């Protein structure tokens, strides 16, 4: 997790290619069947570093698939407050936004509905507020028929 966090910080500092290369190397080392917490985290952040929406979608799908293999017990080994259900609204939100930007409105609506149905699992804190607000932003963009990347892109929200 230390290596993942360091690579994420590289990306946030503008060194996207180096961050993507570092995270991809970690993904290759862990493998598609490795630790579910690491896979979910890596895929989630790798999605943010892709150059195309289609590539972002692939990584967001991997993050959700890894979450399906993740247990609360495993997540809590990293932080005692973590619950898998609290990850799901963000993961579905990212998929909704990917599909919205690709023009797949029906699938975007499905993922948004799932994200909305799971918001009760979000903490009542700034992170939870951020995800709830991003759900509203993506909903408005979808209703407006926009396929443009939002200034407050949900995947950059955590």
C-alpha positions in Angstrom: 0.0 0.0 0.0 2.9 2.3 0.6 4.1 1.9 -3.0 0.5 2.4 -4.3 0.2 5.6 -2.2 3.5 6.9 -3.5 2.5 6.3 -7.1 -0.9 8.0 -6.6 0.9 11.0 -5.2 3.1 11.1 -8.3 -0.1 11.2 -10.4 -1.6 13.9 -8.3 1.6 16.0 -8.7 1.2 15.8 -12.5 3.6 12.9 -13.2 0.8 10.8 -14.8 2.9 8.6 -17.0 5.4 7.7 -14.2 2.5 7.1 -11.8 0.7 4.9 -14.4 3.9 2.9 -15.2 4.5 2.4 -11.5 1.0 1.3 -10.7 0.9 -1.0 -13.8 4.1 -2.7 -12.7 2.6 -3.2 -9.3 -0.6 -4.7 -10.9 1.6 -7.0 -13.0 3.4 -8.1 -9.8 0.2 -8.7 -7.8 -1.6 -10.3 -10.7 -5.2 -10.5 -11.7 -5.9 -13.0 -8.8 -3.7 -11.4 -6.2 -4.8 -9.7 -3.0 -8.3 -8.2 -3.6 -7.7 -5.1 -1.6 -4.6 -4.3 -3.6 -6.3 -5.1 -6.9 -9.3 -2.9 -6.1 -7.1 0.0 -5.0 -4.7 -0.3 -7.9 -7.4 -0.6 -10.6 -9.3 2.3 -9.0 -6.3 4.6 -9.3 -5.1 3.3 -12.6 -8.4 4.2 -14.1 -7.7 7.8 -13.2 -4.5 7.8 -15.1 -5.7 6.5 -18.5 -5.6 8.6 -21.7 -9.0 7.3 -23.0 -12.4 6.8 -21.5 -12.5 3.3 -22.9 -9.2 2.4 -21.1 -10.6 4.0 -17.9 -13.7 1.9 -18.2 -11.6 -1.3 -18.3 -9.8 -0.3 -15.1 -13.0 0.8 -13.3 -14.5 -2.6 -14.2 -11.5 -4.3 -12.7 -11.8 -2.3 -9.5 -15.5 -3.3 -9.1 -14.6 -7.0 -9.9 -11.9 -6.9 -7.2 -14.3 -5.4 -4.7 -16.6 -8.4 -5.3 -13.7 -10.6 -4.0 -12.9 -8.3 -1.1 -14.0 -8.9 2.5 -14.5 -6.4 5.2 -12.0 -8.3 7.3 -9.3 -7.8 4.6 -10.1 -4.1 4.1 -10.0 -3.6 7.8 -6.5 -4.9 8.0 -5.6 -1.7 6.2 -7.9 0.6 8.2 -10.3 -0.4 10.9 -13.1 1.8 9.6 -13.2 0.3 6.0 -16.3 -1.6 4.8 -16.6 -3.0 1.3 -20.1 -1.5 0.9 -18.7 2.0 1.5 -16.4 1.5 -1.6 -19.3 0.5 -3.9 -21.0 3.9 -4.4 -17.8 5.4 -5.7 -17.0 2.4 -7.9 -20.4 2.4 -9.5 -20.3 6.2 -9.9 -17.0 5.9 -11.8 -18.6 3.3 -14.1 -21.6 5.5 -14.6 -19.5 8.4 -15.6 -17.4 6.3 -18.0 -20.5 5.0 -19.7 -22.0 8.5 -19.8 -18.9 9.8 -21.5 -19.0 6.9 -24.0 -22.6 7.6 -24.8 -23.9 4.4 -23.2 -26.7 6.2 -21.3 -28.7 3.1 -20.3 -25.7 1.5 -18.6 -24.7 4.9 -17.1 -28.2 5.2 -15.6 -28.0 1.6 -14.2 -24.7 2.3 -12.4 -26.0 5.7 -11.1 -29.1 4.0 -9.7 -26.9 1.4 -8.0 -24.6 4.2 -6.6 -27.7 6.1 -5.3 -29.0 2.9 -3.7 -25.7 2.4 -1.9 -25.2 5.9 -0.6 -26.5 4.8 2.8 -23.3 2.9 3.2 -21.2 6.0 2.8 -19.8 7.6 6.0 -21.2 10.9 7.1 -18.0 12.8 6.5 -16.2 14.8 3.8 -15.6 11.7 1.7 -19.2 10.7 1.8 -20.3 14.2 1.0 -17.9 14.3 -2.0 -19.3 11.1 -3.4 -22.9 12.2 -2.9 -22.1 15.5 -4.6 -20.4 13.7 -7.5 -23.4 11.5 -8.0 -25.5 14.6 -8.4 -23.0 16.1 -10.9 -22.9 13.0 -13.0 -26.7 12.8 -12.9 -27.0 16.4 -14.1 -24.5 15.8 -16.9 -26.4 12.6 -18.0 -29.7 14.4 -18.0 -28.2 17.2 -20.1 -26.9 14.7 -22.6 -23.3 15.7 -22.0 -20.5 13.3 -22.9 -17.7 15.7 -21.8 -15.4 15.0 -18.9 -16.6 16.9 -15.8 -14.3 19.4 -14.1 -15.1 17.5 -10.9 -14.5 14.1 -12.5 -15.7 11.5 -10.0 -12.7 9.2 -10.2 -10.5 12.0 -9.0 -12.6 12.2 -5.8 -11.2 9.1 -4.2 
